[in-house]
């Protein structure tokens, strides 16, 4: 079933907005995106299932048959097909599409793939923070947005950086790797001192991590392994976990307690 809604124009291109059955939509060879064309399709499918199709597909009538070629939004088409294949749609459904009257496929495809500006990282992480503030737990955010729970927690960790650090990030004075290093602690005063009290090479991610953990004991150190992390926590010790390290490095933050515990073992 194909339902015409309205006719308009996009720039110099006359366009009809129609609802077209998913089974009648096929990829166009004119789509300019070849590399990473299928990357993240599962995550995009999760997002479409949770939030709907936020942006219409752009198509044109195929030369032969009753099909419509998708000249832009091929990844959205692949995600929709995945949802149908996995029976997350009950039946074939109608998809809102911008139907082009002119055959300028490569131009439209190139425009869609180049005239896009990614969100600034600060805007992105603060958007996740607002979802939490609105009452959504981290695990409820992950799937609908096609993200892992670890990624959501990392975003929330960055969003919790002090306002002055976030302001510097917006001005591109702090790289994402430097911000991840600063986020190893939750203490705003310590984070600000580590950044604003240093300059040049001493602000490298590795140096920032070293400064913020030099009073702590790694859980892999001999002392920590001897007393045991469980015993340390049972005695009231606090752990610090680096969500951005490959092995999620863990540190014992109460050195005096850790030094005292061996005598009590």
N, C-alpha and C positions, 0 to 999 in steps of 0.2 A: 504494500500500500504506500502511495506517495501523496502527501497532502501539501498543497501550496498554501502558504500563510500570507506572504506579502512580497512585493517587489520593491527594490531600492537600488542604490548605487554605492559602490565602494570605490572612492576616487573616480576614475573614469570607467570602471567596470560595472555594468549593470548586473545586479544580483537578485536572485529569487531565494527567499528563505523557505525551505520545505522540510517536512518530516519524511524521511526515507527509510524503508525497512533495512535493517542492518545487513540482511542477506543480499541486498542489492548493491552494497558498497564494496568496492575493490580498490586496492592500492594502485596509484598511478606510477608509471615508469618515469614520469617527469619530476617526481619528488627529488629534490637535490640532496637531501640528507642520506648518505650511504653508510658513513661510519657511525657506530653507536646507535643505529636506527632502532634497535630492539632493546637497548639498555634500559633497565628500570621499568619494563612493561608490567611486571607483577605488582610493583609498588604503585604504578599509575592506575592499574585496575582496582586496587584496594581503595585508592582515593576516589575514583569515579563511583564505585559502589557506595562509598560513605557519603559523598557530597554531590553526586550527580555530575553530569557533563557540563562544566562551567562555561566552556567555549565551544561554539558550533564547529563542525567539520566543514572544510571548504572543498567542494566537489564540482565536477562538470559531467554532463551527460556523455556516456561512452559512445564512440562512433557506431558500434554495433550492439544490438541487444537492448535489454532493459536495465543495464547496470549503470552505476555512477562511479567515476574514477575519483578517488580522494587525492587531490593535488597538494593539499596541505593538511596537517594534522594526522599523518600516517601513524604516529605512535599512539594517538588516542584511538584510532581505528583498531590497531593491534590489541590494545587493552580491552576494548569493547568485545572483540572476538574471543579473547581469553575468558572474559566473564561468561559469555554464552557457552563456550566449550566446557567450562567448569560448572555449568548449570546454575550459575549465580543469577542468571536471568531465567524466568520461567519459560519464555518463548522468544522467538524472534521479535525484536522491538523496533519501533520507529525512532530514528535519530535526527535531531535538528541539524540541518545543513545549509550552508550558504552555497547556492548553485550558481556558478559563473556562466554568463552567456558568451563570454569571449574566451578563446583558447590561448591563454597566456600563462600556462601552467608553471613553467620553470620560474617565471618572474614572481608569481604569487608564492611559490614554495620557497624561493630564496628570500623574499621579503619576510615571510613568517619565521624563518630560521636565523635571520640576521638582525632584524629590528626588534630584538628582545633584550631587555636589561634585567639581569638577575637581581634579586633582592640583596640589599646590603646585609652582611652577616648580622649586624646589630638589630636591624629591623626583623630579620628572621627569628633570631633567638628570643627577642622580646615578644614576638607574636606567640611563640610557644609558652612563654611565661604567662601571658594574658589568658591562655586557655586553662592553665593550672589555676590561676586566680579566679577564673569563672567556675571552678569546681571539677574540672576534668583531671583525673589522676594520670600520671605519665603513661601507664600501660594502656589507658583508653585512648591516648593520643597517637601512639605508635602506628597501629595498623591502618586507621583511616587515612593517614598521611603517607603511608608507604615507607615508614621509617622503623628501624629497630628500636627496642627499648633503650639500648645503650646510647644510640644517637640522640634520642629525646632527652635523656639524662645529661648528656654532654651539652646540648643546647641550653638546658635550664641552668647548668653550671655557669656557662658563659653569661647568661642573662643576669646572673646574680653578682657579677662583678660590680664594683662601685661606680657611681655615675661619672666620675671624672675619667675613669679608665674607659668606660663605654664611649664617652665624648671623644677621647683620643682615638679610639677605634674608628668612629664615624669619620674622623678627619684623616684616616689612613696613616696615623702616626704609630699605630701598634698593629703588627701583623697578627693573623689568626694564630700562628704558632706561638708568638709571644703571649697572646691572651690566654691560650691553653695552659701555658706554663704558669701564669699568674693565678689561674683558677685552681691550682693545686691546693690552695688554702681558701677558707671562706671568710677570713678576717680582713675587712676592708682596709683598716689602718696598715696592716702588714703588706697587703697588695700595693697600696699607694706608695708606701715607703720603698718597696722593692723596685717600683718603676720610676717614680719621680725623684728618688734619691740616687739614681744611677744614670749613666748615659753611655752612648757609643757601644763598643763591643761588650760591655758588661751587661747589656740588655738582651743578649742572645738568649733564646729559649733555654738552653742548657744551663747558662749562668743564673738565670732567674729561678729555675728549679732548684739549683744548688743553694742559692741564698735562702729560699723559702723552706728548705728541708734540712739545712745544715745542723740544726739542733735536734733533729729527730733520728730515730734508729730504723733502718730498713728491716722489714720483717724477715729478710733473707740473711741478715747479719748473724754472727755466731751467738751473741747474747740473746737476740730475739728468738732464735731457734731453741736455745737452751731453756728459757723460761716458758716458751710457748705463747702464741698469740691469745689462745683461749684463756690461759691463766692470767695474762696481762689484762685482758678485758674484764675478767671476773673480779680483779682487784680494783676496778674502776678506771683503768687506762683507756685512753681515747685513741682510735686509729684514724689515720688520714690516708685516703685512697686517691691515686692519680687516675682519673677516668680516661685520660688522654694518652697514657702510655700503652705500648703494645701488650704488656703483661699486667696492666692495671697495678702498678707498683703500690705497695702498702707500707706505711711508716707508723712506728710507735711514737706518739708525740710527747709522752710524759717520760723524759729521760730519767729523772730522779726515781720515779717509781720502778722503772725497768732495772735500774742499778740496784735497787733495794731487794727486789724479788728473789734473786738467786740465794740470798741468805735465808729466805723463808721456804725454799723448796725442800 
